[in-house]
């Protein structure tokens, strides 16, 4: 069947949704938050972090990459000398990427660096593109917004009081608790108590219940629970129906929209950079780039030319620069992917038909960000493996 028989009706449906006709097709306003959402019922797991949908997406990404790798490896062992289809495409990609790595790192180092470069590109690319599949970020579990805000407020208050206790002591905590009791309308039987450096367990739930009660009254959600989770429309007076307190926690959310993912991969990338530097130069010479005074020739070099003493400051600045690379790695990927997700959400709410174009844009953004991340790590590896004095770690570049 021709593609236009699917594309044209789909575009017409999106156009109808953009104008809100019929009314039940109008998209729900997205509920956006920066951290990954914890699944309902797991909010207190892992020290209060919960099991997040971005962590599940990370596991799915690795499963996809491993399956692709194993299937291609099995295919490469067959007697068929003329690769076709997906295998042929992937072979072209791998060969092109390897040649690219050789041009940057040289023929010898490319044999070592390529596996890290390609793994990073494949994992991040899969993570970025996974968010463009239908159902990702839209199919999930119902979550009560009042309960969510109660849990978040409770965690925030506990953290605030524990920090205040550590910095200013019990007297400051008692004053703050008096304010909280008034703010949340807690009487003597439900007043907060602080002992042994934290809130008494039996009192933690009082904040949750107080916040949940207030939010319940406001019916802040865009979804109304029933047999189906339906859009909660405002009446002529601007009020939403009762029980309009719901949102959806998607089963999967793009992993790179969570700082935990991008920061973890940034840290691992810099650990690999340092590992390769030590591998090729040895620990003393490698760290001598940052702390030249540990090199046996430092004293002689300074004696011959006192200006060489400034290398100590230069090395420290370079070390600080390496730390900033981690931040740059993490926030570049997070910023681009999270902004893309928000763009798709907002346009889906305002004018769904416009996402026909924006999906294509995000497809290329995901590709570019994966290549940039892998390429920068590769360049840093090459730089780390080059001797500060230019007498080690050189290959012929082809």
N, C-alpha and C positions, 0 to 999 in steps of 0.2 A: 504494500500500500504506500502511496506517495506521501512524503513527509508533510506536504502542505495541508493534507487532510487532518493532521494533528496540530500543526503550528498555527494555522489561521484560526480555528476555533479557540485554541488556548489564548491567543492574542485578543480575541474578541471578549473572552471572559475577563481577562485582565483589564481591558478597557472599560467593561461594565463595572467592575469593582472600583475602578478609579473614580467613577461618577456616582458610586453608591447605589447602583440599580441592579437587582433589587436590594432593598435595605439590609437584608440578612447577609448579603455578600460583602458588605463593607468591612474591611479588615479591622481587627482590634488593635488599639494603640499598643505598641510594644512596651514591655517592662524590661528596662535595660539596667544592668549593674556590672561594675568592672570585675569583681572577683568571680570565679567560677561558682555556679549555684550548687549547693549541697542538695542531694536527693532528700525528699521528705522522709523523716524518720532517722536520718543519719547525721543530723545537725551537730550532735555532741560527740561524734566519733573522732578519733585521731586528735585528741586534745581540743576539741571544739571546732576543728576545721571542717569536719564532715567529709563524706565521699562525694566529690564533685563531678559534674558532667564533663569538665575539661580533662580530668584524670582518666575517666573512661574513654574519652576520645583519644587520649595518648595511647592507651592500650590497643584501641582499634587501629590506630595508625601503624603501630609496630606490627600488629598482626597482618595488616595488608602488605606492608613492605616485606615481611618474612615470606608470606605466601607467594608474592611476585618473584622474590629471589629464588625460592625453592623450585617454582615452576619453570623459571628460565634456566636454572641449573640442570634440571632434568631434561629439558628440551635440548640443551647444548650437548648432551651425551648421545643423542640419537645419530643414526647413520645418514640422516638427511643432510646433504651438503648444500642445499639451496633453501635458506631460511625464508619463511613467508609470514605474512600477517604481523601480529603483535610482536613475535619474537624478532622478526626482521627489523621492525621499528626500534625496539629496545636495543638491539645490537648496534644500530646506527648511532643511537644516543650515547651508548657506552663508549664506542670508539671515538666519537667526537669529543666527549668529555675527557677521555684519556689523553687525546692529542692536545687538548686545551691545557690539561695539567702538565704535560711534558713541556709545553712552551713556557710555562711559568716557573716550574720547579726543576726542569732538567730531567734527562732520561732516567738517571739513577734514583733520584728522590721521588720521582713520579710513581715508581713502583710501591713506595711506602705511603706517600701522601694521598694517592688517588682514592684508596678505600675509605679514608676518613672524609674526604671532600664529597664523594658520591653518596655516602651514607647520609651525611647531613642534608644534602640537596634533596634526596629522595624522601627522607622523613619529614622535613619541613614542607616540601611541596605537597606531599600527601595530606599533611595536617591542614594546610591552607585550602586545598581544593575540596577536602571532605566537607567543609562548611557550605559548599555550593550545591550539595546533593539535596534533593527534596526530602523533607522530614527532619533533617538536621537543624537544630535550633527552633523547631516548631512542634514536634511531637514529643510528649513527655508526660509527667505526672502533675496532677492538680496540686496546687499549693495555696493555702489560705494566707492572704497578705497580712492579716492581723496577727496570725501566729508567727509569720516571718519577722515582722517588725518587733514583736515581743521578744523573740529569741535574740535578734540582733541588739536590741536595746539592753537586754539583760547582760549579754557578753560585754558590751561597751561599759556599762556601769561597774561591773565586777573588775574589769581591767583598770578603769579609772581609780577606783578605791584602792586597789592593790598598789598602783603606782604612787598614789598620794601617801599611802602608809609608808612606803619605802623611802620617800623623799622628805616627808614632813612629820610623820608620826601619827599616833592615835588621836591626838587632839584635833588635828586638821581633818582626819577622817570622820570623827564624831560630828564636826560642824557640817561637813558635806552631807552626811547621812540625815541630819536634821532637815536640810534643804530638800533632799530627795523624798523624805516622808511627806513633806508638804506638797511637793510637785506631783507626786503620784497618789495623793489623798489616802495615805496609809495610816490607819488608826493604831492605837496602842497594841491591839492584838496582832496586827500584821506589820508593825514597824520593823525596819531593817536593823539587823544586828551584825556587828563586825568583830570577829575574834580570830586569834591565831593567824593574822595576816590576810584574812579573806572573809567574805560574807558567810554567815552561817548557812549551811545548805538548805535548811528548812525555809529560809527567808528569800532565797534567790528567785523562787517562783512567784513571789509577790510582785516583782517588777514586771515579769512576763504577763501575769494576769491583768495588771493595771493597764499596761500598754495595749494589750489585746482588746480589752473592753472598750477603750477609747477609739481605737481604729475600727472596731466592729460597727460602732455607731455611725461612722462616716461613710461606710460602703464605698471605699476608695477603689475597689477593683473594677476592671473592665469586663469581667466575665461573671456570669451568674450561674450558680450550680443548679443542676436539675438532672433529668435523665441524660441530657447532653449538656456540655459546657458551652453556654450560649452567650452572645454579646449582651452586656447590660446597658440598655438604653435609658437615657434620662427622660423624665416626663416633661410636661409643659412648664412645671415649676423648677426644673433643673435638678430634680432629685432622682437618684437611681433606686431600683427596686431593692427590697431586703435581700440579704445574702449575696450582694454583689461584691464579694470580698476575695475573689479568686484570680489566680494567674496560673501559668504553666511553667514548670521546671523541665526544660527539654532533656531528653535522655542523653543527647550528644550536643556539644557546643564546640566550635573550632578551638583546638588546644592552644593555638598561638594567641588567642584572645585572653589568656590567663598569664599573668606575670610569672607565676611559678614555673610554667613551661619554658618561656623565653629566657628567664634568668638561669634556670638549670642548664639549658643547652649552651648558653653563653659561658657559664663557668666551666663546663666540661670542655668547650672549645679552647678556652685559654689554658686549661690544664694540659690538653693535648699539645698546644703550642709549646709550652714549657717542657713537656716530656720530650718532644722532638729536638728542641734546642739542647737539652742535656745529653740526649742520645748521640747527637752529632759532634758536639763540642766538649762534652764533659761538664760536670757540675761547676767546677771552679771557673773555667773560662766563660761558661754561659752566664753565671751570676756575676762574673766580673764586668759584664756589660752595664749592670745596674750599680754594682758596688766595686769600682775599680781598685780600691785599696786592698782587696783580698788577692789581687794578682801579684805574683812574685816580682814583676817588672815595674810595679807602680812607683816605688821609691826612686828607682833609677831614672824613670821617665820624668818625674817631677824635678829631680836634681838637674837633669840635662836641660829641661825647659819648664820653669815654674808655672807656666800657663796651663800645663797639663793637670794641675790641681783642680781646675774647674770641672774636670771630668766627674768628680764626685757629685757635684750638683747636677750635672747633665744626666748622670746615671739615675739619680733619685727621681728626677723629673720624668725620665723614661719609664721608671717603675710605676710612678703614679699614672702615667699615660696608659700603661697596660691595664691598670684597674679601671680606668675610664673606658677602655675598650669593652669591658664586660657590660658596663651600663649602656654604652652605645649599642652593642649587639642586642641586648634585651629589649630596650625601649624602642629601637627602630622597628623591629619585627612586631612587637606588641602594638605600637601606635598605628602602624599601617593596617594590620589585620583587624584590630578592634574598631578602628574608624570605618573600615570597609563593612564590617558587620552592622554597625550602627546605620551607615548609609543605606544598606539594603533594607533594614528594618523600617527606617523612617520613610523611605520611598514606597515600600510596600503598604504603609499606612496612608500616605498622601496620594500617591499615584502608582498603583501596582504595575501598570503597563510600562512605566519608565524603567523598571528593573530588567527588561529585555536588554537594554543597553548597559545597565550597571553590572549585570552578571558577567558580561563580556569583559568589562573593565576590571572587575575583581579577579577574573580568571588570570589575566596578565599580571596583576599586582601580586597575586600569590606566587606565580612563576618567578617574577623578578626578585621578590624578597627571598625566596629560597636560594636562587643563584647567588645573590649578593652576600647572603650569610655564609654560604659555603666558600665563595671566592675570597672573602676577607679572611676567613680562617686559613685557607690555603696560602694566601700571601703572608700572613703572620707566621705561619710555619716555616716558609722559605726564609723569611727574615731572621727567625730565631735560630735556624740552622747555619746561618752565615756567620763566620768569625768576625769579631769586632775589628780584628787586625788584618782581615782579608787573606789569611793564610790557611783557612780550613773551610771545609764544607762546600767546596765548589764543584759543580758538574759542568759538563758541556751541555749547552742548551741547543736543542734541535727544533 
